[in-house]
Amino acid sequence: MSLCVHPWFFNVSGLEKEDAAMTKNLFGDTRPRPTVDFMLKQRRRFLRLLGIMVALAGGIGGVSDAEGNEKSGGILPGNWEVNFESGILWRAGHNGTPLNYVIQPQILTLKSPPVASRAIGSGTLTLRSRFSLLIEPIIRGPENHFIAVTASGMLEWWNAPQTFALFFSGGGGLGGMDSKGYEVKGAQGQDLNFTWFLYPGVRVRTSRHTNASLGIYYQHVSNRGLDKINPGIDAVGPMLSVGWRF
């Protein structure tokens, strides 16, 4: 099976940084302020991405509960799985940077077979390991990108027909960015940064080997005080995922 993805999908250079929206406040710092046009553009891009991923998951083909159980042997996440995840995150809270960062994470994840499982209610709760490569264009903010690796556990509760699951993942890792903290007040102080995340959501099986997910992704990025400039970033937003089990 071959997939053709429109060049827009990975087009980072075409995203405006909206430098014209940078204004100085009474304290002399520059803070990017989102314009209405900018936010509408990001919403349209995310809705287009949602349409692409839903069409991909639906076009791969579904299976009936009976057929899926017969082919999978009754254990849906029985093998290794690869996921491609894409989302958009907005700065949240008041504990980190005052700058209105907007981040568009693109995540390639490898998930292990279940390392533990237990019958819970009418379904099965499984624990898996999750290893991810994060490529995150910063489409609003002083920096341009954050690239990192993370590891975590993932809990999945599958219903009895194994067509629907609730999941939760939380973990962390480290990565690098083109820090601008000594040029722009509120930006990050050094290239090396640490990250941790929380990620709840729902997953639906779309065929014998494929699934689609929708979740809420919270991410924190900071240098843990290794540099005197360490405002950190707290961001949250929707995350879409398509998975292939092999």
C-alpha positions in Angstrom: 0.0 0.0 0.0 1.4 3.4 -0.9 0.3 6.7 0.5 0.5 10.1 -1.2 0.6 13.1 1.1 0.2 16.7 -0.2 3.3 18.8 0.1 1.4 21.2 2.3 1.3 18.5 5.0 5.0 19.1 5.9 5.3 22.7 4.7 6.8 24.6 7.6 8.4 27.4 5.7 5.1 28.5 4.3 3.7 29.3 7.8 3.9 32.9 8.6 5.6 33.9 11.9 3.4 37.0 12.1 6.3 39.2 13.2 4.2 42.3 12.5 2.1 41.3 15.5 5.0 41.7 17.9 4.4 44.7 20.1 6.2 46.2 23.1 4.5 46.5 26.4 5.3 48.9 29.2 8.1 46.8 30.5 9.9 46.8 27.1 9.5 43.1 26.3 8.1 41.8 22.9 5.2 39.5 23.1 3.6 38.0 20.0 -0.1 38.7 20.0 -2.3 36.4 17.8 -4.4 38.2 15.3 -7.8 37.0 14.2 -6.6 36.1 10.7 -3.7 34.1 12.1 -5.9 32.0 14.4 -8.4 31.4 11.6 -5.6 30.2 9.4 -4.4 27.8 12.0 -7.9 26.5 12.6 -8.4 25.9 8.8 -5.1 24.1 8.6 -6.0 21.8 11.5 -9.4 21.1 10.0 -7.8 20.2 6.7 -5.4 17.9 8.5 -8.4 16.3 10.4 -10.1 15.7 7.0 -6.9 14.1 5.6 -6.4 11.7 8.5 -10.1 10.7 8.8 -10.2 10.0 5.1 -7.0 8.0 5.4 -8.3 5.9 8.3 -11.7 5.4 6.7 -10.3 4.6 3.3 -8.1 1.8 4.6 -11.3 -0.1 5.3 -13.2 -1.3 8.3 -14.0 -4.8 9.5 -16.9 -6.2 11.4 -16.5 -7.1 15.1 -16.7 -10.8 14.3 -14.3 -10.7 11.5 -11.8 -8.6 13.5 -11.9 -10.9 16.5 -11.4 -14.0 14.3 -8.4 -12.5 12.5 -6.8 -10.9 15.5 -7.2 -13.8 17.8 -9.1 -11.7 20.3 -6.1 -9.4 21.1 -6.0 -6.2 19.0 -2.7 -4.7 20.2 -0.9 -8.0 20.0 2.1 -6.8 18.1 4.4 -3.8 17.5 2.7 -0.7 16.2 3.8 2.4 14.4 1.8 5.7 14.8 2.0 9.0 13.1 0.5 11.8 15.3 -0.1 15.4 14.4 -1.6 18.2 16.3 -1.5 21.9 17.2 -0.7 23.3 20.7 -1.3 26.7 22.2 0.4 28.2 25.3 -1.6 27.4 28.4 -1.4 28.6 32.0 0.6 31.4 33.7 3.6 29.5 35.1 5.8 29.7 32.0 6.6 32.1 29.3 4.3 35.1 28.7 4.8 34.7 24.9 1.9 33.2 23.0 3.6 30.2 21.5 1.8 28.0 18.9 3.5 24.7 18.2 2.6 22.1 15.6 4.0 18.7 16.8 4.6 15.9 14.2 5.3 12.7 16.1 6.5 9.3 14.9 5.8 6.7 17.7 6.7 3.0 18.1 4.6 1.1 20.5 5.5 -2.3 22.0 3.3 -5.3 22.4 1.5 -5.4 25.8 3.8 -6.0 28.7 0.9 -6.5 31.1 -2.9 -7.0 30.8 -5.9 -7.4 33.1 -9.6 -7.9 32.6 -11.4 -4.8 33.8 -15.2 -4.6 33.6 -16.4 -5.8 30.1 -13.0 -5.1 28.5 -9.2 -5.5 28.9 -6.7 -3.1 30.3 -3.2 -3.3 28.8 0.1 -1.6 29.5 2.5 -0.9 26.6 5.8 0.9 26.1 5.9 4.0 23.8 9.0 5.5 22.1 8.6 8.7 20.1 10.5 11.1 17.8 9.1 14.6 18.0 9.6 17.1 15.2 7.8 20.3 16.3 7.7 23.4 14.1 7.1 26.5 16.3 4.8 28.5 14.1 4.4 31.3 16.6 7.2 32.3 18.9 10.9 33.4 18.8 12.3 29.9 18.1 11.6 27.9 14.9 11.6 24.3 16.0 12.0 21.8 18.8 13.2 18.2 18.0 13.2 15.6 20.8 12.9 12.0 21.8 10.6 10.7 24.5 9.7 7.4 26.2 6.6 6.5 28.3 4.1 3.9 29.3 0.6 3.7 27.8 -2.5 2.3 29.3 -5.2 1.2 26.9 -8.7 -0.1 27.9 -10.3 -2.0 25.0 -14.0 -3.0 24.9 -14.9 -6.6 24.5 -15.3 -6.5 20.7 -11.9 -4.6 20.6 -13.3 -1.9 18.3 -12.9 1.0 20.7 -10.4 2.0 23.4 -9.7 4.7 26.0 -6.0 5.4 26.5 -3.6 7.5 28.7 0.1 8.1 28.3 2.5 10.2 30.2 6.3 10.4 30.0 9.2 12.6 29.0 12.5 13.0 27.3 14.9 15.6 25.9 15.7 17.6 22.8 17.0 20.7 21.2 15.8 24.0 19.8 17.2 27.2 18.3 16.9 29.1 21.6 16.4 32.9 21.5 16.3 33.7 25.2 19.2 36.2 25.1 17.6 38.0 22.2 13.9 38.0 23.1 12.5 38.3 26.6 10.3 35.3 27.4 12.1 33.0 24.9 14.1 29.9 25.9 17.6 30.3 27.4 19.5 27.4 25.8 19.2 24.8 23.0 19.1 21.7 25.2 15.7 21.3 26.8 13.7 18.6 28.6 10.1 17.8 28.0 7.3 15.8 29.6 3.7 15.2 28.4 0.3 14.0 29.4 -1.9 12.4 26.6 -5.4 11.0 27.2 -7.7 10.1 24.3 -9.9 7.6 22.4 -8.9 5.1 19.8 -11.1 3.4 17.2 -10.1 0.3 15.1 -10.6 1.0 11.4 -9.3 -2.4 10.0 -7.5 -5.5 11.0 -4.1 -3.6 11.1 -5.1 0.0 11.4 -6.6 2.4 13.9 -7.3 6.1 14.4 -7.1 8.2 17.5 -8.1 11.6 18.9 -6.6 13.0 22.1 -5.6 16.0 24.1 -1.9 16.5 24.3 -0.3 18.6 27.1 3.5 19.4 26.8 6.0 21.1 29.0 9.4 22.2 27.7 12.1 23.8 29.9 15.9 23.5 30.6 15.3 22.6 34.2 17.4 25.5 35.5 20.6 24.6 33.5 20.5 28.2 32.2 19.6 31.3 34.1 17.0 32.1 31.5 14.3 29.4 31.9 10.8 30.6 31.4 9.6 27.2 30.0 6.6 26.5 27.8 3.3 24.9 28.8 1.1 24.1 25.8 -2.0 22.0 25.2 -4.2 21.1 22.2 -5.8 18.4 20.1 -3.8 15.5 18.7 -4.8 13.2 15.8 -3.1 9.8 15.1 -3.2 7.0 12.6 -1.7 3.7 13.6 -0.4 0.6 11.8 0.0 -2.7 13.6 2.3 -5.3 12.2 
